[in-house]
Amino acid sequence: MRHIYIRGSLGLIWLVVAIVCGVSGNFLMMGLYLVLAGVFLYSAYAAWKKEKDGKGRR
């Protein structure tokens, strides 16, 4: 479960960095950070969903 929290936290950090880059006008890096945030958050969600489904079947 800890890896889900770590991935989620990293995804939120990348999302905050993307917002800061967008505000400062660096749109190229904002796009990169949005992609990274999406990957980390999707990974955390997929792992959470898999673990939740796995516990329910036992």
QUITA-V334245 format. One record per pair of residues at least 24 apart in sequence whose ideal C-beta (glycine too) atoms are under 10 Angstrom apart, sorted by the first residue. I is the first residue (numbers start at 1). J is the second residue. D is the distance in Angstrom with one decimal. If there is no record, write none. Layout:
BEGIN
i:I j:J d:D
i:I j:J d:D
END
This chain:
BEGIN
i:1 j:47 d:9.0
i:1 j:48 d:8.5
i:1 j:51 d:6.8
i:3 j:43 d:9.2
i:3 j:44 d:8.3
i:3 j:47 d:6.6
i:3 j:48 d:9.9
i:3 j:51 d:9.6
i:4 j:43 d:8.9
i:4 j:44 d:5.2
i:4 j:45 d:8.6
i:4 j:46 d:9.5
i:4 j:47 d:5.1
i:4 j:48 d:5.0
i:4 j:49 d:9.8
i:4 j:50 d:9.7
i:4 j:51 d:7.1
i:4 j:52 d:9.9
i:5 j:44 d:7.9
i:5 j:48 d:9.5
i:6 j:40 d:9.2
i:6 j:44 d:8.2
i:7 j:39 d:9.3
i:7 j:40 d:5.3
i:7 j:41 d:7.6
i:7 j:42 d:9.2
i:7 j:43 d:5.2
i:7 j:44 d:3.7
i:7 j:45 d:8.8
i:7 j:46 d:9.4
i:7 j:47 d:6.8
i:7 j:48 d:9.0
i:8 j:40 d:7.5
i:8 j:41 d:6.7
i:8 j:43 d:9.0
i:8 j:44 d:4.1
i:8 j:45 d:8.2
i:8 j:47 d:9.3
i:8 j:48 d:8.1
i:9 j:40 d:8.7
i:9 j:44 d:8.6
i:10 j:36 d:8.4
i:10 j:37 d:8.5
i:10 j:39 d:9.7
i:10 j:40 d:4.8
i:10 j:41 d:8.8
i:10 j:43 d:9.3
i:10 j:44 d:8.3
i:11 j:36 d:8.0
i:11 j:37 d:5.1
i:11 j:38 d:7.7
i:11 j:39 d:7.8
i:11 j:40 d:3.4
i:11 j:41 d:3.6
i:11 j:42 d:8.1
i:11 j:43 d:7.8
i:11 j:44 d:6.0
i:11 j:45 d:9.0
i:12 j:37 d:7.5
i:12 j:40 d:8.4
i:12 j:41 d:7.6
i:12 j:44 d:9.5
i:13 j:37 d:8.1
i:13 j:40 d:8.5
i:14 j:38 d:8.5
i:14 j:39 d:8.6
i:14 j:40 d:6.1
i:14 j:41 d:8.4
i:15 j:40 d:8.8
i:15 j:41 d:7.5
END
